[in-house]
Amino acid sequence: MAYDDSVRPLRVAIIGSGPSGIYAAEALTAHQDVPVSVDVFDRLCTPFGLVRYGVAPDHQKIKNVTAALLRILQRPQIRFFGRVGYGRDVTHDDLKQYYDAVIYAVGAAEDRALGIPGENLPGSLSATEFVAWYNGHPDTLSLVMPPPPPGVAVVGIGNVAVDVARVLGKTVEELASTDIATNALETLSHSQVTDIYILGRRGPAQAKFTLKELKELGELAAADFIVRPEELALTPAAEAAITDVTVRRSLEVLRDLAARAPSGKPRRIHLRFLASPVEILGQVGVEGLRIERNRLDEQERAVGTGTYETLDVQMVLRAVGYKGRPIANVPFDLRRGVIPNEGGRVQQDGTTVPGEYVVGWIKSGPVGVIGTNKASAVETVTNLLQDALDLPTPARPDAAAITALLTERHVPYTTLEDWLKLDTYEQELGRMQGRVRVKIDSPEAMARLQCQELALSAAGSV
Ligand code: NAP
């Protein structure tokens, strides 16, 4: 039957339980007068997406947003289905049959490439992989990460680059109490790193990192943070052109840092500006990184000067931004790496695809902080609710039909209660080891834990 709010609630499926998906669920269930029933699907059995698997483990304050996200998922109109993959366990056609509308909240999981020779050498990898590895993402279970070598280059000057450099610069003692993956902590305990280079292709005024993250680099126990004063020099015109107060403040902090003499700590984080990687050197692995000195043109673009330098590094991590990945039967803009949309309404060849919406990074690209997703979700949901009465009629809009389908297909889906058990277990295990939590990362172990009474005495056997 067509949607009639006096007869049945509007049924909405959200694909992805990261912050953007959960904020969309919040916006959908915010109005008492509009009955809406929401099913949030995730291919993993754990909710919260990048908050669990992207935010750095030593940034627990940022992870505190989890409590608010959980309260949203606990609303009676919302159900969580973990371990249900879009395209694997439920298809586009299924969703059309069971829901009035679908919101894709699948994020931007793909890393951008540099497009330089040597990029595929062992030891050259994306920050996306490295971040997922130290956060214990189940996708990285088979990744064999060697202990960091003496020299590591991190390309990019956004917050991901800073996160990665900071984690590499910290000692095991500084990381041990966090929820960093246990295997990553063990590998990092064998780190040989002495020099970490963060490379910005443009200047300090164009850096994307935020002030708090920048300052943290100057406060590490065993790593000096080295900024070259000459790379902060701006022409009077460039200096005068800076109107953004945050950029001004960031320049001040950088100049303070540049004035500090290194104190002889065993590790050094070098922040370099106006330097582009041009070739990763090596035969069987990374043996060096060739960089070219840049200048800025009138549009603040980086232009090579023909002056080169080689950094003595054995590992290169690309932190040059993310992009979305196409998903089955949904239009995709390959150039921008997003699902094309107008205010969150999915577009194909200039027309709106009825009943399909987007939120988060797959809507807007990988920009902003977690909170940015909230306003973006409200925009999408406002448009969805405006469209509600005209949406195509699903064949099976009753809430029980989708669970029956998953059961019939033997999809071992998990619920929010399962997650809460796992969450308690991880935190309890953490408490016993003096850590925030100990993440369980293998899908099999997660599944086992969720199907059994949790016996903490058997913790070591998971
Ligand atoms: P980002 O902020 O867009 O930074 C990407 C960096 O890569 C920029 O410095 C960019 O320089 C550089 N870059 C791009 N292409 C390059 C190339 N070919 N060669 C050299 N450099 C290149 O991306 P991100 O660091 O991945 O962060 C994504 C989003 O997550 C951001 O909104 C960020 O703030 C957020 N985030 C926040 C936190 C936090 O709050 N603590 C932590 C992690 C991430 P140009 O400017 O020259 O393009």
Residues whose N, C-alpha, C, O or C-beta is under 5 A from the ligand:
A	BS01	NAP	L114 G156 I157 G158 N159 V160 A161 R201 R202 Q206 K208 A319 V320 G321 Y322 P366 V367 G368 V369
